[in-house]
Amino acid sequence: MPVAGGGALSALFVRQERKRQTVQEGLQRRYALRARIESEQISTLYLVSGVEAFIRADRGEVHAEEICRVLTILYGNSHAIRNIGIVPGNRISHVDPLAGNERAIARYYPDNP
């Protein structure tokens, strides 16, 4: 009888250990996903801060040719950005990519329902 009890105890231990490993693997996947999301958010924040610094360095002046070049570079360096625009005074003046966003140009945010 003690041998059967030992076998049942071993089986219980094995099931518990597998369950613990499954939970641990799930936690590791979640931690990895969280790290990727945070990394993408931080890199996107730095890109946007770069646009702001670029504009501030030129005393708030936005020159179409230069800003379009900068926006294209920034847009191409982030997987998270669907489009990026410059909105001085709440009015969209530049957007990248322009294709598909043409109607956004000159949109005044306070008029947007």
Secondary structure as UniProt FT lines:
FT   HELIX           2..57
FT   TURN            58..60
FT   HELIX           64..76
FT   STRAND          84..86
FT   HELIX           88..90
FT   STRAND          94..96
FT   TURN            99..100
FT   HELIX           102..104
FT   TURN            105..106
FT   HELIX           109..111
//
